[in-house]
Amino acid sequence: MKLRSYQGNSPQLGERVFVDPSAVVLGDVELGDDSSVWPLTVIRGDMHRIRIGARSSIQDGSVLHITHAGPFNPDGFPLIIGDDVTVGHQAMLHGCTIGSRILVGMGAMVMDGAVVEDEVIIGAGSLVPPGKTLASGHLYVGRPAKQVRPISDKEREFFRYTAANYVKLKDQHLLEEYARQD
């Protein structure tokens, strides 16, 4: 089963959400309206909460988890993702805060306590270290991620375009899924 409860917490889905049958979403997880979770993704809210905003897409093979509360981090870190976020294939987001209108490149990693402000591009394969803040309006690349340049107006338009494109695609998948159930 793709949606699983854990210790009394069940994933909550907004309107028109698509979760691929091969994905696992468990525990204290909320997915906003028109969001999508693609094949082989794991979203595990077992020891803290995960919140994903509207029109956000979590692509194939991504792993989303939290930082639990413990002696080294008394409050832990939830995983918070804003609206219109595209998380590329095989990205790993762990106990971090991702703003709105973000592109997380394929294979990127964002670690515990990191904060990514609105309108940021994180290049493919980049590593955002624990506790780092990425300022709004820039492209970051590398391991560790470094600010490379301001993003262009065209790139700013791309955030909403790609979010809308994945909304259309997940709608097509939902229609296919419903057609198979009839």
Secondary structure as UniProt FT lines:
FT   STRAND          3..4
FT   TURN            7..8
FT   STRAND          12..13
FT   TURN            15..16
FT   STRAND          18..19
FT   TURN            21..22
FT   STRAND          24..31
FT   TURN            33..34
FT   STRAND          36..37
FT   TURN            39..40
FT   STRAND          42..52
FT   TURN            54..55
FT   STRAND          57..58
FT   TURN            60..61
FT   STRAND          63..65
FT   TURN            71..72
FT   TURN            74..75
FT   STRAND          79..81
FT   STRAND          86..87
FT   TURN            89..90
FT   STRAND          92..94
FT   STRAND          97..98
FT   STRAND          102..104
FT   TURN            106..107
FT   STRAND          109..110
FT   TURN            112..113
FT   STRAND          115..116
FT   STRAND          120..122
FT   TURN            124..125
FT   STRAND          127..128
FT   TURN            130..131
FT   STRAND          133..134
FT   TURN            136..137
FT   STRAND          138..141
FT   TURN            142..145
FT   STRAND          146..150
FT   HELIX           153..181
//
